[in-house]
Amino acid sequence: MNELLVIILAYLIGSIPTSVWVSKGFFQIDIREYGSGNAGATNTYRILGPRWGTLVMMVDMLKGIAAVKLVFLLPHYMDNSLQLVNLQIGLGLAAVLGHIFPVWAEFRGGKGVATLFGMVLGIQPNVALCCVGVFLLVLFLTRYISLSSILASIAFPVFILVIFNEPEHLYRIFAIAVALMVLLTHQKNIGRLFKGSESKVPILKHRDRRKKRRLERDDLIN
């Protein structure tokens, strides 16, 4: 199996439209016709709830992991670490491209953040776990998935260039490109964040209820 066929296979894996199939199969709707119109995990959280949003996110991540692991179909790359990483990046990007422009869903997909994260997890788990830490911290503090994704993507090149000091030049360029791409694809979300109209995911509601009760008690005391 040559490189072109493997890259095409990675694209087809990335093209699996998880949120579209879930919304049509279980709810008889097309997720792209609701909310932000995006076929990704964030919009699934908004429309179908956290359970289905989590499922979509996990499957989309697995697409990125599976894509980079296709490198094992070409065992001669195992002898050259530079070529190995370069091919893995190419396979991962093919999967992300498939997620954004899925052949199985009229080329109308999501923004590719979860698949991109799965790609990084498959190539360099330590960096990916650090980015997860940033994502979860921001999500816990704000409940904005979009903001969590943006800040985690900005942290990605910081981890690659500064903390882990990745020697592969292509990977360094890729990390910077990822941050720029996520910023570009989240322009509408950034606009809504500034306006205060961005939707929050329905988690940690008990924390909000406790905060509300505390404020109400303070008002009564004062």
BELUR-V200072 format. One record per backbone hydrogen bond with DSSP energy under -1.0 kcal/mol. CO is the residue of the C=O (numbers start at 1). NH is the residue of the N-H. If there is no record, write none. Layout:
BEGIN
CO;NH
CO;NH
END
This chain:
BEGIN
2;6
3;7
4;8
5;9
6;10
7;11
8;12
9;13
10;14
11;15
13;16
16;18
17;21
18;22
19;23
20;24
21;25
22;26
23;27
23;29
30;33
31;34
34;37
38;40
40;44
41;45
42;46
43;47
44;48
49;53
50;54
51;55
52;56
53;57
54;58
55;59
56;60
57;61
58;62
59;63
60;64
61;65
62;66
63;67
64;68
65;69
67;70
68;71
69;72
70;73
71;74
74;77
75;78
77;80
80;84
81;85
82;86
83;87
84;88
85;89
86;90
87;91
88;92
89;93
90;94
91;95
92;96
93;97
94;98
95;99
96;100
97;101
99;110
100;109
102;105
102;107
105;108
109;39
112;116
113;117
114;118
115;119
116;120
117;121
118;122
119;123
120;124
124;128
125;129
126;130
127;131
128;132
129;133
130;134
131;135
132;136
133;137
134;138
135;139
136;140
137;141
138;142
139;143
143;201
144;148
145;149
146;150
147;151
148;152
149;153
150;154
151;155
152;156
155;159
156;160
157;161
158;162
158;163
159;164
160;166
168;172
169;173
170;174
171;175
172;176
173;177
174;178
175;179
176;180
177;181
178;182
179;183
180;184
181;185
182;186
184;187
186;190
187;191
188;192
189;193
190;194
191;195
192;196
192;197
201;203
204;208
205;209
206;210
207;211
208;212
209;213
210;214
211;215
212;216
213;217
214;218
215;219
216;220
217;221
218;222
END
